[in-house]
Amino acid sequence: MLKPGGSLAVSDIVALKPLPEDIRKDLALVSACIGGAATIRDTQQMLEQAGFENVSITPQKIPQELIDQMLPGSLAGDYVLSATIEAVKPVSHT
């Protein structure tokens, strides 16, 4: 639980576009937090629906070399980015 006025800051994997079924169902990609990645837009909408404000998602490309080390031959780098996600829980004025 985050107190009113508190801020959220996490690093996560986000999708640039909807993931193809072969990526979503690949257990190696799911366990690497890639297969279940939500799009940037969906991530923002989920946070706003949860009541957060000032949502900021700053994507950063994952180097293909790193993807190749973790998941040789994967095209996941064409679909996902690392992102810093920040938001604020509003102060209730009741």
N, C-alpha and C positions, 0 to 999 in steps of 0.2 A: 504494500500500500504506500502510495506516495502522498505526502502531505500537500495541501493546497499551496501553490506557489513554488513547489518543488520542481526540479528539472530532471529530465531523463536524458541520458547520453549512453548510447550503445554502438557497437560496431557489429555489422551483420553483412550477409550476402543478399543482394537484391538483383532482380532480373530486369534486363533492358526491355524485354518483350516476353510474351507468354512462352513458357518452355514447351518444346515438343514432347510428345508422349514418351519417346525413348529415353529422354533425359529424366523426366519425372518418375519413370519406373525403374531406372537403373539404381540398384541398391547401393553401389559404390558412390554414386553421385548424391543420393539421398543422405547417406551417412557422412558425406563431406559437406553437408549443408547447402548443396547446390540444387539437388533434385526437387526440393520443396521451396525454393526461393520465390517470394512474392515479387511482383513488379514494383517499381518505385511508386507508381501511382496508387496501386493497391495498398502498399505499406503506409503511404500518407493518409489515405482514406480510413484505414483501420485505426490509426492513431487519433485522427480527428473524431471518428465515431466513438472512440473510447473516452472522448472529452478533452484531449490534449489540444493545446494551442501552440502557435509559433513553431510548427513542425518544420524542421530543416533536415533534408537528406542530401548529403554531400558524397556523390559517388567517386570512386577511384578505381581505375582499371587494375585488374589482377594481372601481373605479368604472365605471359603465355609460358615462360620457362617454369614458373611455379606450378601452373596447371599441369604442364607436361610431367613434372616430377611427381605430383600427387596422383594424376590420372592420365597416364600415357595414352596418346591417341584420341583424347576427348576433345570435342568441339565446344565444351562448356564455356570457354572464354568468349565465345561469340554471343553468349546469352547473359552472362552474369558479371557483376561488379561487386567490389567491396564497397561498403558505405558507412559513413558516420551518420547516425540518426540522433537528432536532438529534438526535444519538445518540452513544453512546460504544462504542468497541471494548473489550471486557472484557480485564482483565489475566489472563493464563493462570497458574494456580496448580499447575503440574506439577513 
